[in-house]
Amino acid sequence: MRKLIFAAIILIGATGPLTARAGERPILVQTAMPAMSETFDRNQAFAIGAGIVLGATAGSVLSSMRGTILVGAVAGGLIGAWWYSDHSEFATLEPRTK
């Protein structure tokens, strides 16, 4: 039974390219690539990468359990992203007046 299924898979795979043909020629349109400086910040990538490395190192040093390196790397990356961000998502509280 295995040989029959294997032969059917090989047959379908071999006859696919023989029956395929091209339709109309595609129209090639070139568009301008967006500037990398607008969407990619190297300093933020460095901060996140450094956080990942430091978090993974701290996770491996602090515990020998499985998965602590991964947890430390994720936590370090999140802390690095938070550290570099402009903190605009946090609203400042007005002082109380009484």
Steps between C-alpha positions, in 0.01 A plus 500: 500500500787735581660438164174578321458833683865587443466418128188718475680793664796462263269472199307814594821687569653396169198573280430841656775686313412325173142624503572851623531783253530874517210729433540864414828671564491694825530876489798607705450815700783651697413701806733702714624327812419681823798654671636280776564793731127576523394157618810344657689649792843346548534631854174338605607172340828522689319567829268203448788273394710601799199434726457154348866412552511635856168336589609163364828526688322592822250217453774243452699625799210526743338163438581167340140410422397437141364802324650766724730620221200549272297673770796723585555587133135594448493704820827672407370586155182646643696703755735623226207608284337672796823672598552640150141603432385857555244395766223691324251224578516584871291794614646719767286566803416852603589589857212507746389837617318512834 
